Amino acid sequence: MVLLVTFVLLITIKKNDMSKETMSKKAKSKVDYLVSKEEFESYVQVQKIGAFNMLDPRARAMTELNKEQYFHVLKNYGYLKDLYSIS
């Protein structure tokens, strides 16, 4: 009985891990075309100014990003930074 429960748990965990990986790949490919290098750089410029916390709506207003793009940058900052080689 314990072996069966362990087996079911392992399958469930593996399935969840695979779902997260698939979702992550989809999100990253979507971010590639949602946010251009120039748009990401506008986010970084506002960040470097340091006038606002980047979660503040006023920070988003200073960029050229719409709400969807802005939140993609927040969630995928490291990936975009590497993709566009921003230091």
MARMARVO-416567 format. One record per atom (N, C-alpha, C): residue number from 1; residue in three letters; atom name; x, y, z. Coordinates in steps of 0.02 Angstrom, whole numbers, plus 50000, padded with zeros to 5 digits. Example, Ala and Ser with C-alpha at 12.3 -4.5 7.8 and 13.67 -1.06 7.14 Angstrom:
% residues 2
{tivex 1 ALA N {50660 49716 50390}};
{tivex 1 ALA CA {50615 49775 50390}};
{tivex 1 ALA C {50660 49835 50390}};
{tivex 2 SER N {50642 49888 50354}};
{tivex 2 SER CA {50684 49947 50357}};
{tivex 2 SER C {50645 50002 50394}};
//
This chain:
% residues 87
{tivex 1 MET N {50041 49940 50000}};
{tivex 1 MET CA {50000 50000 50000}};
{tivex 1 MET C {50044 50063 50000}};
{tivex 2 VAL N {50094 50065 50042}};
{tivex 2 VAL CA {50139 50122 50045}};
{tivex 2 VAL C {50175 50131 49979}};
{tivex 3 LEU N {50195 50077 49948}};
{tivex 3 LEU CA {50228 50079 49884}};
{tivex 3 LEU C {50183 50110 49830}};
{tivex 4 LEU N {50120 50092 49831}};
{tivex 4 LEU CA {50073 50119 49783}};
{tivex 4 LEU C {50063 50194 49792}};
{tivex 5 VAL N {50056 50216 49854}};
{tivex 5 VAL CA {50048 50287 49869}};
{tivex 5 VAL C {50110 50326 49847}};
{tivex 6 THR N {50168 50299 49861}};
{tivex 6 THR CA {50231 50330 49841}};
{tivex 6 THR C {50235 50336 49766}};
{tivex 7 PHE N {50216 50284 49730}};
{tivex 7 PHE CA {50217 50284 49658}};
{tivex 7 PHE C {50170 50337 49629}};
{tivex 8 VAL N {50109 50342 49657}};
{tivex 8 VAL CA {50061 50392 49634}};
{tivex 8 VAL C {50087 50462 49647}};
{tivex 9 LEU N {50117 50473 49705}};
{tivex 9 LEU CA {50145 50538 49721}};
{tivex 9 LEU C {50201 50557 49673}};
{tivex 10 LEU N {50245 50510 49657}};
{tivex 10 LEU CA {50300 50523 49611}};
{tivex 10 LEU C {50274 50541 49541}};
{tivex 11 ILE N {50223 50506 49518}};
{tivex 11 ILE CA {50194 50521 49453}};
{tivex 11 ILE C {50163 50591 49453}};
{tivex 12 THR N {50128 50608 49506}};
{tivex 12 THR CA {50096 50674 49512}};
{tivex 12 THR C {50148 50729 49513}};
{tivex 13 ILE N {50201 50720 49551}};
{tivex 13 ILE CA {50255 50770 49555}};
{tivex 13 ILE C {50288 50779 49487}};
{tivex 14 LYS N {50303 50724 49453}};
{tivex 14 LYS CA {50335 50727 49388}};
{tivex 14 LYS C {50290 50763 49337}};
{tivex 15 LYS N {50226 50748 49339}};
{tivex 15 LYS CA {50178 50780 49294}};
{tivex 15 LYS C {50176 50855 49306}};
{tivex 16 ASN N {50175 50876 49369}};
{tivex 16 ASN CA {50175 50947 49386}};
{tivex 16 ASN C {50239 50981 49363}};
{tivex 17 ASP N {50296 50949 49372}};
{tivex 17 ASP CA {50360 50977 49351}};
{tivex 17 ASP C {50361 50986 49275}};
{tivex 18 MET N {50335 50937 49238}};
{tivex 18 MET CA {50334 50942 49166}};
{tivex 18 MET C {50287 50998 49143}};
{tivex 19 SER N {50231 51007 49178}};
{tivex 19 SER CA {50184 51060 49161}};
{tivex 19 SER C {50216 51128 49171}};
{tivex 20 LYS N {50252 51137 49226}};
{tivex 20 LYS CA {50285 51200 49240}};
{tivex 20 LYS C {50338 51214 49187}};
{tivex 21 GLU N {50376 51163 49168}};
{tivex 21 GLU CA {50428 51172 49118}};
{tivex 21 GLU C {50398 51192 49051}};
{tivex 22 THR N {50344 51159 49031}};
{tivex 22 THR CA {50310 51175 48969}};
{tivex 22 THR C {50283 51246 48971}};
{tivex 23 MET N {50251 51264 49026}};
{tivex 23 MET CA {50224 51331 49033}};
{tivex 23 MET C {50280 51383 49031}};
{tivex 24 SER N {50336 51368 49062}};
{tivex 24 SER CA {50392 51414 49063}};
{tivex 24 SER C {50419 51425 48993}};
{tivex 25 LYS N {50425 51372 48953}};
{tivex 25 LYS CA {50449 51379 48884}};
{tivex 25 LYS C {50401 51421 48843}};
{tivex 26 LYS N {50336 51409 48852}};
{tivex 26 LYS CA {50286 51447 48815}};
{tivex 26 LYS C {50289 51521 48835}};
{tivex 27 ALA N {50295 51533 48900}};
{tivex 27 ALA CA {50298 51602 48923}};
{tivex 27 ALA C {50359 51638 48895}};
{tivex 28 LYS N {50416 51604 48895}};
{tivex 28 LYS CA {50477 51636 48870}};
{tivex 28 LYS C {50473 51649 48796}};
{tivex 29 SER N {50445 51604 48758}};
{tivex 29 SER CA {50440 51616 48686}};
{tivex 29 SER C {50390 51673 48673}};
{tivex 30 LYS N {50339 51678 48714}};
{tivex 30 LYS CA {50291 51733 48708}};
{tivex 30 LYS C {50324 51799 48725}};
{tivex 31 VAL N {50366 51799 48776}};
{tivex 31 VAL CA {50400 51860 48797}};
{tivex 31 VAL C {50447 51884 48742}};
{tivex 32 ASP N {50477 51838 48706}};
{tivex 32 ASP CA {50524 51857 48653}};
{tivex 32 ASP C {50492 51905 48604}};
{tivex 33 TYR N {50430 51892 48585}};
{tivex 33 TYR CA {50399 51936 48536}};
{tivex 33 TYR C {50357 51991 48568}};
{tivex 34 LEU N {50341 51985 48632}};
{tivex 34 LEU CA {50302 52037 48665}};
{tivex 34 LEU C {50344 52097 48684}};
{tivex 35 VAL N {50408 52085 48699}};
{tivex 35 VAL CA {50450 52139 48724}};
{tivex 35 VAL C {50513 52142 48682}};
{tivex 36 SER N {50520 52197 48646}};
{tivex 36 SER CA {50581 52206 48604}};
{tivex 36 SER C {50638 52228 48648}};
{tivex 37 LYS N {50697 52228 48620}};
{tivex 37 LYS CA {50757 52251 48656}};
{tivex 37 LYS C {50748 52324 48677}};
{tivex 38 GLU N {50723 52365 48633}};
{tivex 38 GLU CA {50714 52436 48648}};
{tivex 38 GLU C {50664 52446 48705}};
{tivex 39 GLU N {50611 52406 48704}};
{tivex 39 GLU CA {50561 52411 48757}};
{tivex 39 GLU C {50590 52388 48824}};
{tivex 40 PHE N {50629 52334 48822}};
{tivex 40 PHE CA {50661 52311 48884}};
{tivex 40 PHE C {50709 52364 48909}};
{tivex 41 GLU N {50746 52395 48864}};
{tivex 41 GLU CA {50793 52447 48884}};
{tivex 41 GLU C {50757 52506 48916}};
{tivex 42 SER N {50696 52522 48893}};
{tivex 42 SER CA {50659 52577 48925}};
{tivex 42 SER C {50642 52559 48997}};
{tivex 43 TYR N {50627 52495 49009}};
{tivex 43 TYR CA {50615 52471 49078}};
{tivex 43 TYR C {50678 52480 49120}};
{tivex 44 VAL N {50734 52459 49092}};
{tivex 44 VAL CA {50798 52462 49128}};
{tivex 44 VAL C {50817 52535 49144}};
{tivex 45 GLN N {50803 52580 49097}};
{tivex 45 GLN CA {50819 52651 49109}};
{tivex 45 GLN C {50779 52678 49167}};
{tivex 46 VAL N {50715 52662 49170}};
{tivex 46 VAL CA {50673 52684 49227}};
{tivex 46 VAL C {50699 52653 49291}};
{tivex 47 GLN N {50720 52591 49287}};
{tivex 47 GLN CA {50747 52557 49346}};
{tivex 47 GLN C {50811 52593 49370}};
{tivex 48 LYS N {50854 52612 49323}};
{tivex 48 LYS CA {50917 52645 49342}};
{tivex 48 LYS C {50906 52714 49371}};
{tivex 49 ILE N {50853 52748 49349}};
{tivex 49 ILE CA {50837 52814 49377}};
{tivex 49 ILE C {50825 52808 49452}};
{tivex 50 GLY N {50790 52755 49472}};
{tivex 50 GLY CA {50780 52740 49543}};
{tivex 50 GLY C {50728 52783 49578}};
{tivex 51 ALA N {50686 52817 49540}};
{tivex 51 ALA CA {50636 52861 49571}};
{tivex 51 ALA C {50577 52823 49601}};
{tivex 52 PHE N {50564 52763 49574}};
{tivex 52 PHE CA {50506 52725 49597}};
{tivex 52 PHE C {50525 52652 49608}};
{tivex 53 ASN N {50488 52619 49652}};
{tivex 53 ASN CA {50490 52547 49656}};
{tivex 53 ASN C {50460 52523 49590}};
{tivex 54 MET N {50489 52471 49560}};
{tivex 54 MET CA {50466 52449 49494}};
{tivex 54 MET C {50397 52418 49495}};
{tivex 55 LEU N {50369 52406 49554}};
{tivex 55 LEU CA {50300 52382 49559}};
{tivex 55 LEU C {50250 52441 49561}};
{tivex 56 ASP N {50275 52501 49566}};
{tivex 56 ASP CA {50233 52561 49569}};
{tivex 56 ASP C {50205 52575 49498}};
{tivex 57 PRO N {50141 52588 49492}};
{tivex 57 PRO CA {50112 52604 49426}};
{tivex 57 PRO C {50145 52664 49392}};
{tivex 58 ARG N {50173 52709 49431}};
{tivex 58 ARG CA {50206 52767 49401}};
{tivex 58 ARG C {50270 52747 49364}};
{tivex 59 ALA N {50302 52693 49387}};
{tivex 59 ALA CA {50361 52668 49352}};
{tivex 59 ALA C {50340 52641 49283}};
{tivex 60 ARG N {50286 52604 49281}};
{tivex 60 ARG CA {50262 52578 49217}};
{tivex 60 ARG C {50244 52635 49170}};
{tivex 61 ALA N {50214 52688 49197}};
{tivex 61 ALA CA {50195 52745 49156}};
{tivex 61 ALA C {50256 52779 49124}};
{tivex 62 MET N {50313 52773 49154}};
{tivex 62 MET CA {50374 52804 49127}};
{tivex 62 MET C {50405 52762 49071}};
{tivex 63 THR N {50385 52700 49064}};
{tivex 63 THR CA {50411 52657 49010}};
{tivex 63 THR C {50364 52662 48951}};
{tivex 64 GLU N {50384 52631 48896}};
{tivex 64 GLU CA {50340 52629 48837}};
{tivex 64 GLU C {50303 52562 48833}};
{tivex 65 LEU N {50298 52527 48889}};
{tivex 65 LEU CA {50268 52461 48891}};
{tivex 65 LEU C {50195 52465 48911}};
{tivex 66 ASN N {50153 52421 48881}};
{tivex 66 ASN CA {50085 52415 48905}};
{tivex 66 ASN C {50085 52370 48966}};
{tivex 67 LYS N {50028 52362 48997}};
{tivex 67 LYS CA {50024 52325 49060}};
{tivex 67 LYS C {50047 52252 49052}};
{tivex 68 GLU N {50025 52219 48999}};
{tivex 68 GLU CA {50044 52149 48987}};
{tivex 68 GLU C {50119 52142 48978}};
{tivex 69 GLN N {50149 52186 48938}};
{tivex 69 GLN CA {50221 52183 48926}};
{tivex 69 GLN C {50259 52197 48991}};
{tivex 70 TYR N {50235 52246 49029}};
{tivex 70 TYR CA {50269 52265 49091}};
{tivex 70 TYR C {50272 52206 49140}};
{tivex 71 PHE N {50216 52172 49148}};
{tivex 71 PHE CA {50216 52116 49195}};
{tivex 71 PHE C {50256 52056 49168}};
{tivex 72 HIS N {50260 52049 49103}};
{tivex 72 HIS CA {50305 51998 49075}};
{tivex 72 HIS C {50377 52014 49091}};
{tivex 73 VAL N {50395 52077 49087}};
{tivex 73 VAL CA {50464 52098 49105}};
{tivex 73 VAL C {50476 52084 49179}};
{tivex 74 LEU N {50429 52101 49222}};
{tivex 74 LEU CA {50438 52088 49293}};
{tivex 74 LEU C {50448 52014 49307}};
{tivex 75 LYS N {50409 51972 49274}};
{tivex 75 LYS CA {50413 51900 49287}};
{tivex 75 LYS C {50473 51866 49253}};
{tivex 76 ASN N {50498 51895 49200}};
{tivex 76 ASN CA {50551 51863 49160}};
{tivex 76 ASN C {50612 51907 49153}};
{tivex 77 TYR N {50625 51949 49203}};
{tivex 77 TYR CA {50679 51997 49199}};
{tivex 77 TYR C {50747 51964 49184}};
{tivex 78 GLY N {50764 51913 49221}};
{tivex 78 GLY CA {50829 51880 49212}};
{tivex 78 GLY C {50837 51851 49142}};
{tivex 79 TYR N {50784 51819 49119}};
{tivex 79 TYR CA {50785 51790 49052}};
{tivex 79 TYR C {50795 51844 48999}};
{tivex 80 LEU N {50757 51899 49004}};
{tivex 80 LEU CA {50763 51954 48956}};
{tivex 80 LEU C {50831 51988 48959}};
{tivex 81 LYS N {50857 51995 49019}};
{tivex 81 LYS CA {50923 52026 49028}};
{tivex 81 LYS C {50975 51984 48992}};
{tivex 82 ASP N {50972 51918 49000}};
{tivex 82 ASP CA {51018 51874 48965}};
{tivex 82 ASP C {51006 51874 48890}};
{tivex 83 LEU N {50943 51874 48869}};
{tivex 83 LEU CA {50925 51872 48799}};
{tivex 83 LEU C {50952 51933 48762}};
{tivex 84 TYR N {50944 51992 48793}};
{tivex 84 TYR CA {50964 52054 48760}};
{tivex 84 TYR C {51033 52078 48782}};
{tivex 85 SER N {51068 52038 48823}};
{tivex 85 SER CA {51136 52054 48846}};
{tivex 85 SER C {51141 52124 48876}};
{tivex 86 ILE N {51097 52138 48922}};
{tivex 86 ILE CA {51097 52203 48956}};
{tivex 86 ILE C {51136 52195 49021}};
{tivex 87 SER N {51180 52243 49034}};
{tivex 87 SER CA {51219 52239 49097}};
{tivex 87 SER C {51196 52290 49147}};
//
